[in-house]
Amino acid sequence: MSTLTSRTGVTLLGQEAAIALDVDLMESPGFSIDQLMELAGLSVACAVRDAYPGADGILIVAGPGNNGGDGLVAARHLWHFGARDVRVVYPKRPDRPLFRNLVKQCEDLRIPVEDAMPDTAGFDVVLDAVFGFSFYGEPRAPFDGILRDLERTSTPLVSVDTPSGWHVEDGPTGPVKLAPDVLVSLTAPKKCASHFAGRHYVGGRFVPPRVAEKYGLELPPYPGASQILELPNWGS
């Protein structure tokens, strides 16, 4: 398993280590996937609110996996934090109770959950929750076109865990090169974060010492009762 300590003393996870760490969290101490998703989505919402405290129009673009689930959870928390123009684009929905429930929770708050990508210029912030650390290869339809839209947007862009389309370890090496303004790493930054130069947060204040020690996780302490921590900018 591949980890790296950045020059600022923060652990960066390779793809294999990130996947294994998630498995460890679910096996012992036995977090369920919906628990981890709830904690991750809450951290994402807190970071968006911290970076853009006045944002009311927030578009969440959700992919078909757990990263998209994090985005759906974040949408709900952002509504509860006071944003009233929250919309979700969710074109490929897994037919599983967890994801159906997340959609229903958004709809109960009258958050529109739609298939088609709108003009991002009508929003204050766009949240990229399309692909996470387990993604590899090139995006296929409809996400190839959606990522092109995100690549061209002039609206502030926040990426969840890894900018969609980036190589998890090598950064923006593929055909789509998103340039997010904010990155919200979950549990610990992934190696691609070393290529990121914007505002960088980490969320995931739930890792027990045993798991942290196994993966050599080094992070500065979270302040007070905060769910997020803003990290130094070390990107290129």
N, C-alpha and C positions, 0 to 999 in steps of 0.2 A: 504494500500500500504506500502511496506516494504523498508525503506532506512536505512543506517547505516553510521556513520561517523568513518572513520579509525583513528588510533592513530596518523596519520600525518595530520588530519584535512580535509581530502578529502572525499566527499560523495561517498558511494558505493550504487548502486541501486539493489534492488531485482528484480526478473523477472516481477512481477506484476507492480511495479512502472515503470520499463523500458518500458513496453508495453504501459502503460497509458500515459507516457511522450510523446512517439511518436504520440499517438492519439491527445494529446493536441497540439503538434506542427502543425499537419495537419489541426486541426479544427480552432484554433485561436492561432497564427496569420495567419494561412492559408497557410503554406508551402505545396507545392505539393510533392508527393513522389519522383519525379525525381529531384526536387530541393534538397531535403535532401540527396538523393543518390549522387548527384554531389558533394555536400559539404563534405560528408563523404568520398567518394573515393579520393577527393583531399587531405584531411587530411591524409589518409592512404598512399598515394603516397609520401607526404612530409615526413612522419615518416620513410618510407623505405629509402628515399634518405638521410635523416639525419643519420640514423643508419648505412647505407651501401653506402656511397657516391660514391664508385668506382664500384658498382655492375652494370654489363651490361647484364648478363644473368639472367632474372627474370621470374620464373614460377608462374603464378597465378592459383590457383585451386579454381574454383567458384562453389558454390552450387546452388540449384534451387530457392532460395528465395532472399530477399533483401540483405543479406550478400554477396551473389554471385554477385548481381548488383553492390555493392560497389567495389568488386574486379575488375569487368569489367571497371568501371570508373577509378580505380587506374591504370590499365594497360595502358589506354590511356594517362593519365598524366605522368606516368613513361616514356613512349616513348617520350613525349614532353620534359621531363626533360633530355633526352639524352641517355637513355638506348635503345639499338638497337636490342638486342636479347630478346624480350619480347614474351612470349607465354602463352596462356590461355588454361586450361583444363576445359571444360564445358559440362559434359556428359548428363545433364538433363536440358533442356532449356524450360522455360515457354513460351507458345504460346501467348504472350501479346506484344503489340506494344513497350512498354518501353524496354523490354529485347531484342526484335528483333533489335531495334534501337541501343542499346548498343553494340550488336555483330557487326552490320554493321559499327559502328564508329571504332571499333577495326580493322575490316577487311580493311577499307579504309586506315588505316595506315600500312597495310600489317603485322599486328599482327596475327599470326595463332591462330585460335580458334578451338580446337580439342576435341574429345571425350575420347581418351585413355590417360592414365597416362604414361608419359615417365620416364626414369631413372632420378631421381632428382640430381644425382651426376654431371650431365652436366651443372648445373646452379650455379650461385653465391648466389641466395636467392630464397626461396620458400615462397609464400604468401598464407596462409590458409584463404580463404574466403568462407568456405563451409557452416557452420551453425552459426547462430547468437543467440541472447538472447531469441528468441521465441521457439527455439528447445527444445524438451524434448524426453525422451525415448532412444532407441538404434538406431544407424544408420543402414539403410538397403542398399542393393546393389543398385548402384555400390559404394556407399560412404563408406560402411564398409571396403572394400578392399583399397580404396583410403586413408582412415584415417590410416590404418595399414601401408601403404607406408610412410605416413608423420610421423608416430610414429617411424619408423626405420631410417629415413633419417639422414645423417650426415651433410647435407647442412643447413646453417642457416635458421631458420623458423620464420616467422612473422605471428601472428594471428590477425585477424580483430575482434575486440570487445570482443569476447570470444573464447578461444581455442576450436576448434570443438571437440565435444564429451564430453566436460566438462559439469557438472551440473552448471547451471547459478549462483547458489548461493553457492553450496557446493564444487565446484571445481572438481578435477580429481577423481571422485568416480566410474565411469563406467568402462566398459571393455577396452576402448581406452583411453590412458593417454598421449596425446601429451605433449611435453615439449618444447614449443616455446622459442626462444631466445629473442623475442621482442613481446610485446602486444600493440596494438593500440586500446584503448578504445574510443568509440564514444559517444559524449555528456557528459557522466560521466562514471567512471568505474563501472562494475557490481561486485556483492559481491564475485564472484569467483576470482577476481583479488587479493584478500587477500592471495590466495594460490600461486601466481605467483612471481617468484624471479628474473626475467630478467629485461631488459630495458623496461620501461613502458611509453607510450605516451598517451595523450588524445587529441582528435580533436573534433571540434564541436563548433566553435566560432560563434554561430548564435542564441543561446538561449536567448529570451527576458527576462528582469527582472521578469515579472509576472510569467512566467513558472519556472524560477530558484527559486523564492521565494516559489512557491507552493510545490516544491519537496525538498526544503531545500538544494539546490545544493551549495556545497562549493568546490571551486577549486582555486588554486593560479592563479594570473593574467597571461594571455598569454603575452609573450614578444614581444614588437614592433608590427610589422604587421604579425607575424607568425601565421600560421594556426594550429600549434601543440604546445604542452607543454609537456616537459618530467617531469614525476612525480618521487618523491622519491621511492626507492625500499622498500616496506614493506612486501613482500611476505615471505612465509615460505618454 
